[in-house]
Amino acid sequence: MGTDKVKNSKKKRIPKLPVILGVFVLLFLIALAVVFNAPFFSIKTIEVDELRHYSHDDIAAYLDSYVGTNGFKAVFKNSSLKQTRSIFSLELVEEEKRIMFDCTYLENVRVKYVPGGKLKVTAEERRESFLTEYYDTYLLCDTHGIVLETFSKENLPEGMPLVKGITPGGFKLGSGISDGKDKNIDTAIRICALMTQLQMEGYIDIADVSDYNNIYLYCAPSLTIKMGGPDDLGIKLSMLKGVMDKGVNGESNGTLTVADGKQATFVKNGEREE
């Protein structure tokens, strides 16, 4: 009997689970209060990666309102229960979306709070690839067919090939011109993306995909390039670049054929007429 009483008294001294949890919750709330109010965690500066199309001030303007506020509060304000990843990565997800929506040249924007007083912005910039016409408006698109900017005929950017033979169903800045159902549009995007990858900016003035199986490129004022169909475009364009790097250009006054993907054949206009 005496032994049982000792055992029971020992059991009564062990704190119950709800009490332990309550202590942990209290400590957690105290820690949060300290973190959310400590001056050390307030945002003091905004750091932005160097960009080609936007200045530091352009991007910082989206985030200036956070200067002087608590960094952790800013993270929680920009997150939801569905965005737990952003909480642990300390990203301001909603601000990332807002910047990408307004700044069409940017993709993969990351706005991250760095404890100690900094918001750091990193981003990738889309690469301009080609122009195409939509009624009286010219659309500047990237390598994925995303519309970056619009121009009038009088102020077109230099060095961008103009794609002819496609008819976008419409356009929206920051969105693509392809819905995956028009093979001419998809082929034009692929050709221009490959030319951008091969660093062929300024080589081609016009890419005409009106005839899907007989694609033509033109280099002003007098060079015509026969590409044939859409097969082996990477090989054909690499061959074309090699030939043009050796001196064939818009002044060559002839037709360059790379349609078979095996060899390039050049015929002057006068020779062809004989």
GUSE-20552 format. One record per residue (C-alpha): residue number from 0; y, z, x; residue in one letter. Coordinates in nm, 2 decimals, always signed. Layout:
# residues N
<atom resi="NUM" c2="Y" c3="Z" c1="X" resn="A"/>
...
END
This chain:
# residues 274
<atom resi="0" c2="+0.00" c3="+0.00" c1="+0.00" resn="M"/>
<atom resi="1" c2="+0.24" c3="+0.09" c1="+0.28" resn="G"/>
<atom resi="2" c2="+0.17" c3="-0.24" c1="+0.45" resn="T"/>
<atom resi="3" c2="+0.25" c3="-0.44" c1="+0.13" resn="D"/>
<atom resi="4" c2="+0.59" c3="-0.26" c1="+0.10" resn="K"/>
<atom resi="5" c2="+0.68" c3="-0.36" c1="+0.45" resn="V"/>
<atom resi="6" c2="+0.58" c3="-0.72" c1="+0.39" resn="K"/>
<atom resi="7" c2="+0.79" c3="-0.74" c1="+0.07" resn="N"/>
<atom resi="8" c2="+1.09" c3="-0.59" c1="+0.24" resn="S"/>
<atom resi="9" c2="+1.07" c3="-0.85" c1="+0.51" resn="K"/>
<atom resi="10" c2="+1.05" c3="-1.13" c1="+0.25" resn="K"/>
<atom resi="11" c2="+1.37" c3="-1.00" c1="+0.08" resn="K"/>
<atom resi="12" c2="+1.56" c3="-1.03" c1="+0.40" resn="R"/>
<atom resi="13" c2="+1.50" c3="-1.41" c1="+0.43" resn="I"/>
<atom resi="14" c2="+1.80" c3="-1.60" c1="+0.28" resn="P"/>
<atom resi="15" c2="+1.71" c3="-1.83" c1="-0.01" resn="K"/>
<atom resi="16" c2="+1.75" c3="-2.21" c1="+0.03" resn="L"/>
<atom resi="17" c2="+2.04" c3="-2.24" c1="-0.21" resn="P"/>
<atom resi="18" c2="+2.23" c3="-1.99" c1="+0.00" resn="V"/>
<atom resi="19" c2="+2.16" c3="-2.18" c1="+0.32" resn="I"/>
<atom resi="20" c2="+2.27" c3="-2.51" c1="+0.16" resn="L"/>
<atom resi="21" c2="+2.59" c3="-2.34" c1="+0.03" resn="G"/>
<atom resi="22" c2="+2.68" c3="-2.23" c1="+0.38" resn="V"/>
<atom resi="23" c2="+2.62" c3="-2.57" c1="+0.52" resn="F"/>
<atom resi="24" c2="+2.83" c3="-2.73" c1="+0.25" resn="V"/>
<atom resi="25" c2="+3.11" c3="-2.48" c1="+0.31" resn="L"/>
<atom resi="26" c2="+3.10" c3="-2.55" c1="+0.69" resn="L"/>
<atom resi="27" c2="+3.10" c3="-2.92" c1="+0.62" resn="F"/>
<atom resi="28" c2="+3.40" c3="-2.90" c1="+0.39" resn="L"/>
<atom resi="29" c2="+3.59" c3="-2.69" c1="+0.65" resn="I"/>
<atom resi="30" c2="+3.50" c3="-2.95" c1="+0.92" resn="A"/>
<atom resi="31" c2="+3.63" c3="-3.23" c1="+0.69" resn="L"/>
<atom resi="32" c2="+3.95" c3="-3.04" c1="+0.62" resn="A"/>
<atom resi="33" c2="+4.01" c3="-3.00" c1="+1.00" resn="V"/>
<atom resi="34" c2="+3.93" c3="-3.37" c1="+1.07" resn="V"/>
<atom resi="35" c2="+4.15" c3="-3.50" c1="+0.78" resn="F"/>
<atom resi="36" c2="+4.45" c3="-3.29" c1="+0.89" resn="N"/>
<atom resi="37" c2="+4.43" c3="-3.28" c1="+1.27" resn="A"/>
<atom resi="38" c2="+4.72" c3="-3.48" c1="+1.42" resn="P"/>
<atom resi="39" c2="+4.48" c3="-3.61" c1="+1.69" resn="F"/>
<atom resi="40" c2="+4.31" c3="-3.83" c1="+1.43" resn="F"/>
<atom resi="41" c2="+4.63" c3="-3.99" c1="+1.29" resn="S"/>
<atom resi="42" c2="+4.69" c3="-4.36" c1="+1.36" resn="I"/>
<atom resi="43" c2="+4.96" c3="-4.42" c1="+1.61" resn="K"/>
<atom resi="44" c2="+4.91" c3="-4.78" c1="+1.73" resn="T"/>
<atom resi="45" c2="+4.77" c3="-5.11" c1="+1.61" resn="I"/>
<atom resi="46" c2="+4.59" c3="-5.33" c1="+1.87" resn="E"/>
<atom resi="47" c2="+4.53" c3="-5.70" c1="+1.79" resn="V"/>
<atom resi="48" c2="+4.32" c3="-5.95" c1="+2.00" resn="D"/>
<atom resi="49" c2="+4.53" c3="-6.24" c1="+2.12" resn="E"/>
<atom resi="50" c2="+4.51" c3="-6.53" c1="+1.87" resn="L"/>
<atom resi="51" c2="+4.62" c3="-6.89" c1="+1.88" resn="R"/>
<atom resi="52" c2="+4.75" c3="-6.92" c1="+1.53" resn="H"/>
<atom resi="53" c2="+4.88" c3="-6.57" c1="+1.45" resn="Y"/>
<atom resi="54" c2="+5.10" c3="-6.33" c1="+1.65" resn="S"/>
<atom resi="55" c2="+5.04" c3="-5.95" c1="+1.69" resn="H"/>
<atom resi="56" c2="+5.31" c3="-5.88" c1="+1.44" resn="D"/>
<atom resi="57" c2="+5.16" c3="-6.13" c1="+1.18" resn="D"/>
<atom resi="58" c2="+4.84" c3="-5.93" c1="+1.17" resn="I"/>
<atom resi="59" c2="+4.98" c3="-5.58" c1="+1.23" resn="A"/>
<atom resi="60" c2="+5.20" c3="-5.63" c1="+0.92" resn="A"/>
<atom resi="61" c2="+4.89" c3="-5.59" c1="+0.70" resn="Y"/>
<atom resi="62" c2="+4.82" c3="-5.25" c1="+0.86" resn="L"/>
<atom resi="63" c2="+5.16" c3="-5.10" c1="+0.93" resn="D"/>
<atom resi="64" c2="+5.14" c3="-4.87" c1="+0.63" resn="S"/>
<atom resi="65" c2="+4.85" c3="-4.68" c1="+0.80" resn="Y"/>
<atom resi="66" c2="+5.06" c3="-4.58" c1="+1.10" resn="V"/>
<atom resi="67" c2="+5.10" c3="-4.20" c1="+1.08" resn="G"/>
<atom resi="68" c2="+4.81" c3="-4.15" c1="+0.84" resn="T"/>
<atom resi="69" c2="+4.47" c3="-4.00" c1="+0.91" resn="N"/>
<atom resi="70" c2="+4.22" c3="-4.26" c1="+1.05" resn="G"/>
<atom resi="71" c2="+3.92" c3="-4.11" c1="+0.87" resn="F"/>
<atom resi="72" c2="+4.11" c3="-4.10" c1="+0.54" resn="K"/>
<atom resi="73" c2="+4.19" c3="-4.47" c1="+0.59" resn="A"/>
<atom resi="74" c2="+3.83" c3="-4.56" c1="+0.64" resn="V"/>
<atom resi="75" c2="+3.72" c3="-4.37" c1="+0.33" resn="F"/>
<atom resi="76" c2="+3.99" c3="-4.53" c1="+0.13" resn="K"/>
<atom resi="77" c2="+3.86" c3="-4.88" c1="+0.23" resn="N"/>
<atom resi="78" c2="+3.50" c3="-4.80" c1="+0.15" resn="S"/>
<atom resi="79" c2="+3.28" c3="-4.74" c1="-0.15" resn="S"/>
<atom resi="80" c2="+2.92" c3="-4.61" c1="-0.20" resn="L"/>
<atom resi="81" c2="+2.80" c3="-4.97" c1="-0.16" resn="K"/>
<atom resi="82" c2="+2.98" c3="-5.00" c1="+0.18" resn="Q"/>
<atom resi="83" c2="+2.82" c3="-4.71" c1="+0.37" resn="T"/>
<atom resi="84" c2="+2.79" c3="-4.93" c1="+0.68" resn="R"/>
<atom resi="85" c2="+3.17" c3="-4.94" c1="+0.70" resn="S"/>
<atom resi="86" c2="+3.20" c3="-4.57" c1="+0.69" resn="I"/>
<atom resi="87" c2="+2.97" c3="-4.52" c1="+0.99" resn="F"/>
<atom resi="88" c2="+3.12" c3="-4.81" c1="+1.18" resn="S"/>
<atom resi="89" c2="+3.47" c3="-4.68" c1="+1.09" resn="L"/>
<atom resi="90" c2="+3.58" c3="-5.02" c1="+0.95" resn="E"/>
<atom resi="91" c2="+3.85" c3="-5.09" c1="+0.70" resn="L"/>
<atom resi="92" c2="+3.65" c3="-5.34" c1="+0.49" resn="V"/>
<atom resi="93" c2="+3.91" c3="-5.41" c1="+0.22" resn="E"/>
<atom resi="94" c2="+4.18" c3="-5.48" c1="+0.48" resn="E"/>
<atom resi="95" c2="+3.94" c3="-5.72" c1="+0.66" resn="E"/>
<atom resi="96" c2="+3.89" c3="-5.91" c1="+0.33" resn="K"/>
<atom resi="97" c2="+4.27" c3="-5.92" c1="+0.27" resn="R"/>
<atom resi="98" c2="+4.34" c3="-6.06" c1="+0.61" resn="I"/>
<atom resi="99" c2="+4.07" c3="-6.33" c1="+0.59" resn="M"/>
<atom resi="100" c2="+4.19" c3="-6.43" c1="+0.25" resn="F"/>
<atom resi="101" c2="+4.55" c3="-6.49" c1="+0.36" resn="D"/>
<atom resi="102" c2="+4.48" c3="-6.61" c1="+0.72" resn="C"/>
<atom resi="103" c2="+4.26" c3="-6.91" c1="+0.67" resn="T"/>
<atom resi="104" c2="+4.22" c3="-6.98" c1="+1.04" resn="Y"/>
<atom resi="105" c2="+4.04" c3="-6.65" c1="+1.09" resn="L"/>
<atom resi="106" c2="+3.67" c3="-6.55" c1="+1.03" resn="E"/>
<atom resi="107" c2="+3.47" c3="-6.25" c1="+1.12" resn="N"/>
<atom resi="108" c2="+3.77" c3="-6.02" c1="+1.11" resn="V"/>
<atom resi="109" c2="+3.70" c3="-5.66" c1="+1.21" resn="R"/>
<atom resi="110" c2="+3.95" c3="-5.38" c1="+1.16" resn="V"/>
<atom resi="111" c2="+3.81" c3="-5.06" c1="+1.32" resn="K"/>
<atom resi="112" c2="+3.95" c3="-4.71" c1="+1.35" resn="Y"/>
<atom resi="113" c2="+3.92" c3="-4.58" c1="+1.70" resn="V"/>
<atom resi="114" c2="+3.94" c3="-4.20" c1="+1.71" resn="P"/>
<atom resi="115" c2="+4.23" c3="-4.09" c1="+1.91" resn="G"/>
<atom resi="116" c2="+4.50" c3="-4.28" c1="+1.72" resn="G"/>
<atom resi="117" c2="+4.43" c3="-4.66" c1="+1.71" resn="K"/>
<atom resi="118" c2="+4.34" c3="-4.94" c1="+1.47" resn="L"/>
<atom resi="119" c2="+4.18" c3="-5.22" c1="+1.66" resn="K"/>
<atom resi="120" c2="+4.16" c3="-5.57" c1="+1.51" resn="V"/>
<atom resi="121" c2="+3.92" c3="-5.83" c1="+1.65" resn="T"/>
<atom resi="122" c2="+3.86" c3="-6.18" c1="+1.50" resn="A"/>
<atom resi="123" c2="+3.72" c3="-6.52" c1="+1.56" resn="E"/>
<atom resi="124" c2="+3.94" c3="-6.83" c1="+1.49" resn="E"/>
<atom resi="125" c2="+3.81" c3="-7.14" c1="+1.32" resn="R"/>
<atom resi="126" c2="+3.83" c3="-7.46" c1="+1.52" resn="R"/>
<atom resi="127" c2="+4.03" c3="-7.75" c1="+1.37" resn="E"/>
<atom resi="128" c2="+3.80" c3="-8.05" c1="+1.35" resn="S"/>
<atom resi="129" c2="+3.93" c3="-8.33" c1="+1.12" resn="F"/>
<atom resi="130" c2="+4.18" c3="-8.44" c1="+0.86" resn="L"/>
<atom resi="131" c2="+4.09" c3="-8.60" c1="+0.52" resn="T"/>
<atom resi="132" c2="+4.31" c3="-8.72" c1="+0.24" resn="E"/>
<atom resi="133" c2="+4.32" c3="-8.57" c1="-0.11" resn="Y"/>
<atom resi="134" c2="+4.56" c3="-8.79" c1="-0.31" resn="Y"/>
<atom resi="135" c2="+4.89" c3="-8.75" c1="-0.13" resn="D"/>
<atom resi="136" c2="+4.79" c3="-8.44" c1="+0.06" resn="T"/>
<atom resi="137" c2="+4.61" c3="-8.43" c1="+0.39" resn="Y"/>
<atom resi="138" c2="+4.36" c3="-8.15" c1="+0.44" resn="L"/>
<atom resi="139" c2="+4.30" c3="-8.00" c1="+0.79" resn="L"/>
<atom resi="140" c2="+3.94" c3="-7.88" c1="+0.80" resn="C"/>
<atom resi="141" c2="+3.73" c3="-7.68" c1="+1.05" resn="D"/>
<atom resi="142" c2="+3.38" c3="-7.76" c1="+1.19" resn="T"/>
<atom resi="143" c2="+3.22" c3="-7.64" c1="+0.86" resn="H"/>
<atom resi="144" c2="+3.45" c3="-7.83" c1="+0.63" resn="G"/>
<atom resi="145" c2="+3.67" c3="-7.52" c1="+0.55" resn="I"/>
<atom resi="146" c2="+4.02" c3="-7.62" c1="+0.45" resn="V"/>
<atom resi="147" c2="+4.26" c3="-7.45" c1="+0.69" resn="L"/>
<atom resi="148" c2="+4.60" c3="-7.60" c1="+0.61" resn="E"/>
<atom resi="149" c2="+4.76" c3="-7.89" c1="+0.42" resn="T"/>
<atom resi="150" c2="+5.00" c3="-8.15" c1="+0.55" resn="F"/>
<atom resi="151" c2="+5.21" c3="-8.44" c1="+0.43" resn="S"/>
<atom resi="152" c2="+5.18" c3="-8.79" c1="+0.58" resn="K"/>
<atom resi="153" c2="+5.50" c3="-8.74" c1="+0.78" resn="E"/>
<atom resi="154" c2="+5.39" c3="-8.43" c1="+0.98" resn="N"/>
<atom resi="155" c2="+5.02" c3="-8.48" c1="+1.06" resn="L"/>
<atom resi="156" c2="+4.89" c3="-8.28" c1="+1.36" resn="P"/>
<atom resi="157" c2="+4.80" c3="-8.49" c1="+1.66" resn="E"/>
<atom resi="158" c2="+4.45" c3="-8.53" c1="+1.81" resn="G"/>
<atom resi="159" c2="+4.26" c3="-8.49" c1="+1.48" resn="M"/>
<atom resi="160" c2="+4.04" c3="-8.77" c1="+1.35" resn="P"/>
<atom resi="161" c2="+4.11" c3="-8.89" c1="+1.00" resn="L"/>
<atom resi="162" c2="+3.80" c3="-8.91" c1="+0.78" resn="V"/>
<atom resi="163" c2="+3.79" c3="-9.19" c1="+0.53" resn="K"/>
<atom resi="164" c2="+3.53" c3="-9.28" c1="+0.27" resn="G"/>
<atom resi="165" c2="+3.49" c3="-8.93" c1="+0.12" resn="I"/>
<atom resi="166" c2="+3.64" c3="-8.79" c1="-0.20" resn="T"/>
<atom resi="167" c2="+3.65" c3="-8.41" c1="-0.22" resn="P"/>
<atom resi="168" c2="+3.62" c3="-8.28" c1="-0.58" resn="G"/>
<atom resi="169" c2="+3.91" c3="-8.05" c1="-0.51" resn="G"/>
<atom resi="170" c2="+4.02" c3="-7.80" c1="-0.25" resn="F"/>
<atom resi="171" c2="+4.12" c3="-7.45" c1="-0.20" resn="K"/>
<atom resi="172" c2="+4.26" c3="-7.30" c1="+0.12" resn="L"/>
<atom resi="173" c2="+3.99" c3="-7.10" c1="+0.30" resn="G"/>
<atom resi="174" c2="+3.71" c3="-7.28" c1="+0.11" resn="S"/>
<atom resi="175" c2="+3.49" c3="-7.57" c1="+0.20" resn="G"/>
<atom resi="176" c2="+3.52" c3="-7.93" c1="+0.07" resn="I"/>
<atom resi="177" c2="+3.14" c3="-7.97" c1="+0.05" resn="S"/>
<atom resi="178" c2="+2.92" c3="-7.85" c1="-0.23" resn="D"/>
<atom resi="179" c2="+2.61" c3="-7.98" c1="-0.05" resn="G"/>
<atom resi="180" c2="+2.56" c3="-8.26" c1="-0.30" resn="K"/>
<atom resi="181" c2="+2.76" c3="-8.54" c1="-0.14" resn="D"/>
<atom resi="182" c2="+2.58" c3="-8.68" c1="+0.17" resn="K"/>
<atom resi="183" c2="+2.89" c3="-8.87" c1="+0.29" resn="N"/>
<atom resi="184" c2="+3.10" c3="-8.55" c1="+0.30" resn="I"/>
<atom resi="185" c2="+2.82" c3="-8.36" c1="+0.48" resn="D"/>
<atom resi="186" c2="+2.78" c3="-8.64" c1="+0.73" resn="T"/>
<atom resi="187" c2="+3.15" c3="-8.66" c1="+0.80" resn="A"/>
<atom resi="188" c2="+3.16" c3="-8.28" c1="+0.86" resn="I"/>
<atom resi="189" c2="+2.86" c3="-8.31" c1="+1.10" resn="R"/>
<atom resi="190" c2="+3.01" c3="-8.60" c1="+1.29" resn="I"/>
<atom resi="191" c2="+3.34" c3="-8.42" c1="+1.34" resn="C"/>
<atom resi="192" c2="+3.18" c3="-8.09" c1="+1.43" resn="A"/>
<atom resi="193" c2="+2.97" c3="-8.26" c1="+1.70" resn="L"/>
<atom resi="194" c2="+3.29" c3="-8.43" c1="+1.83" resn="M"/>
<atom resi="195" c2="+3.46" c3="-8.10" c1="+1.84" resn="T"/>
<atom resi="196" c2="+3.16" c3="-7.94" c1="+2.02" resn="Q"/>
<atom resi="197" c2="+3.17" c3="-8.23" c1="+2.28" resn="L"/>
<atom resi="198" c2="+3.54" c3="-8.18" c1="+2.33" resn="Q"/>
<atom resi="199" c2="+3.63" c3="-8.52" c1="+2.20" resn="M"/>
<atom resi="200" c2="+3.97" c3="-8.43" c1="+2.06" resn="E"/>
<atom resi="201" c2="+4.19" c3="-8.73" c1="+2.08" resn="G"/>
<atom resi="202" c2="+3.91" c3="-8.98" c1="+2.14" resn="Y"/>
<atom resi="203" c2="+3.88" c3="-9.10" c1="+1.78" resn="I"/>
<atom resi="204" c2="+4.16" c3="-9.18" c1="+1.53" resn="D"/>
<atom resi="205" c2="+3.95" c3="-9.27" c1="+1.22" resn="I"/>
<atom resi="206" c2="+3.59" c3="-9.19" c1="+1.11" resn="A"/>
<atom resi="207" c2="+3.48" c3="-9.41" c1="+0.82" resn="D"/>
<atom resi="208" c2="+3.17" c3="-9.30" c1="+0.63" resn="V"/>
<atom resi="209" c2="+3.22" c3="-9.52" c1="+0.33" resn="S"/>
<atom resi="210" c2="+2.88" c3="-9.68" c1="+0.39" resn="D"/>
<atom resi="211" c2="+2.64" c3="-9.40" c1="+0.47" resn="Y"/>
<atom resi="212" c2="+2.41" c3="-9.63" c1="+0.67" resn="N"/>
<atom resi="213" c2="+2.69" c3="-9.81" c1="+0.86" resn="N"/>
<atom resi="214" c2="+2.93" c3="-9.56" c1="+1.00" resn="I"/>
<atom resi="215" c2="+3.23" c3="-9.68" c1="+1.19" resn="Y"/>
<atom resi="216" c2="+3.47" c3="-9.50" c1="+1.42" resn="L"/>
<atom resi="217" c2="+3.81" c3="-9.65" c1="+1.52" resn="Y"/>
<atom resi="218" c2="+4.03" c3="-9.58" c1="+1.82" resn="C"/>
<atom resi="219" c2="+4.38" c3="-9.72" c1="+1.79" resn="A"/>
<atom resi="220" c2="+4.50" c3="-9.98" c1="+1.84" resn="P"/>
<atom resi="221" c2="+4.20" c3="-10.21" c1="+1.89" resn="S"/>
<atom resi="222" c2="+3.86" c3="-10.04" c1="+1.95" resn="L"/>
<atom resi="223" c2="+3.59" c3="-10.05" c1="+1.68" resn="T"/>
<atom resi="224" c2="+3.28" c3="-9.83" c1="+1.73" resn="I"/>
<atom resi="225" c2="+2.96" c3="-9.91" c1="+1.54" resn="K"/>
<atom resi="226" c2="+2.75" c3="-9.59" c1="+1.49" resn="M"/>
<atom resi="227" c2="+2.49" c3="-9.72" c1="+1.25" resn="G"/>
<atom resi="228" c2="+2.32" c3="-9.46" c1="+1.02" resn="G"/>
<atom resi="229" c2="+2.34" c3="-9.08" c1="+1.04" resn="P"/>
<atom resi="230" c2="+2.03" c3="-9.04" c1="+1.25" resn="D"/>
<atom resi="231" c2="+2.06" c3="-8.90" c1="+1.61" resn="D"/>
<atom resi="232" c2="+2.43" c3="-8.85" c1="+1.58" resn="L"/>
<atom resi="233" c2="+2.44" c3="-8.60" c1="+1.87" resn="G"/>
<atom resi="234" c2="+2.28" c3="-8.86" c1="+2.10" resn="I"/>
<atom resi="235" c2="+2.51" c3="-9.14" c1="+1.99" resn="K"/>
<atom resi="236" c2="+2.82" c3="-8.93" c1="+2.03" resn="L"/>
<atom resi="237" c2="+2.72" c3="-8.81" c1="+2.37" resn="S"/>
<atom resi="238" c2="+2.66" c3="-9.17" c1="+2.48" resn="M"/>
<atom resi="239" c2="+3.00" c3="-9.27" c1="+2.33" resn="L"/>
<atom resi="240" c2="+3.18" c3="-8.99" c1="+2.51" resn="K"/>
<atom resi="241" c2="+3.02" c3="-9.10" c1="+2.84" resn="G"/>
<atom resi="242" c2="+3.13" c3="-9.46" c1="+2.79" resn="V"/>
<atom resi="243" c2="+3.48" c3="-9.36" c1="+2.69" resn="M"/>
<atom resi="244" c2="+3.52" c3="-9.12" c1="+2.98" resn="D"/>
<atom resi="245" c2="+3.45" c3="-9.43" c1="+3.20" resn="K"/>
<atom resi="246" c2="+3.75" c3="-9.61" c1="+3.07" resn="G"/>
<atom resi="247" c2="+3.67" c3="-9.77" c1="+2.73" resn="V"/>
<atom resi="248" c2="+3.95" c3="-9.67" c1="+2.49" resn="N"/>
<atom resi="249" c2="+4.18" c3="-9.80" c1="+2.22" resn="G"/>
<atom resi="250" c2="+4.33" c3="-10.06" c1="+2.45" resn="E"/>
<atom resi="251" c2="+3.99" c3="-10.22" c1="+2.51" resn="S"/>
<atom resi="252" c2="+4.03" c3="-10.47" c1="+2.22" resn="N"/>
<atom resi="253" c2="+3.67" c3="-10.50" c1="+2.12" resn="G"/>
<atom resi="254" c2="+3.36" c3="-10.35" c1="+1.96" resn="T"/>
<atom resi="255" c2="+3.14" c3="-10.08" c1="+2.11" resn="L"/>
<atom resi="256" c2="+2.80" c3="-10.04" c1="+1.95" resn="T"/>
<atom resi="257" c2="+2.58" c3="-9.73" c1="+1.99" resn="V"/>
<atom resi="258" c2="+2.38" c3="-9.77" c1="+1.67" resn="A"/>
<atom resi="259" c2="+2.03" c3="-9.76" c1="+1.83" resn="D"/>
<atom resi="260" c2="+2.10" c3="-9.44" c1="+2.03" resn="G"/>
<atom resi="261" c2="+1.95" c3="-9.60" c1="+2.34" resn="K"/>
<atom resi="262" c2="+2.23" c3="-9.79" c1="+2.50" resn="Q"/>
<atom resi="263" c2="+2.60" c3="-9.88" c1="+2.44" resn="A"/>
<atom resi="264" c2="+2.70" c3="-10.24" c1="+2.41" resn="T"/>
<atom resi="265" c2="+3.06" c3="-10.35" c1="+2.44" resn="F"/>
<atom resi="266" c2="+3.19" c3="-10.69" c1="+2.33" resn="V"/>
<atom resi="267" c2="+3.55" c3="-10.80" c1="+2.36" resn="K"/>
<atom resi="268" c2="+3.70" c3="-10.94" c1="+2.05" resn="N"/>
<atom resi="269" c2="+3.77" c3="-11.28" c1="+2.21" resn="G"/>
<atom resi="270" c2="+3.41" c3="-11.30" c1="+2.34" resn="E"/>
<atom resi="271" c2="+3.27" c3="-11.23" c1="+2.00" resn="R"/>
<atom resi="272" c2="+3.46" c3="-11.51" c1="+1.85" resn="E"/>
<atom resi="273" c2="+3.33" c3="-11.77" c1="+2.09" resn="E"/>
END
